Amino acid sequence: MPKMKSHTGMGKRVKVTGKGKILREQVGKRHYLEHKSSNVTRRMTGTVVVAKADTARVKKLLGR
C-alpha cells in the first residue's frame, strides 16, 4: 500500500504546537509595505491560530 504523504506546501506554511493548535503567519506583510502605516505592519508580525473553519482542511493536508 502507498504511504500517506503530507502536503509539503502546507507544511512550510503552518506550525503545529504541542497541544495540537495550528499556527500561521499573518497575511499582508510581503509587498506594498511603503503604502501601509507602521501600525499596520507592526500588527501583522507574529503568528495567529488558524481559523476554526479551516483547521480540518489543514490537518488533512498535513496528514494528521
Secondary structure, 3 states (H helix, E strand, C coil): CCCCCCCHHHHHHEEECCCCCEEEECCCCCCCCCCCCHHHHHHCCCEEECCHHHHHHHHHHHCC
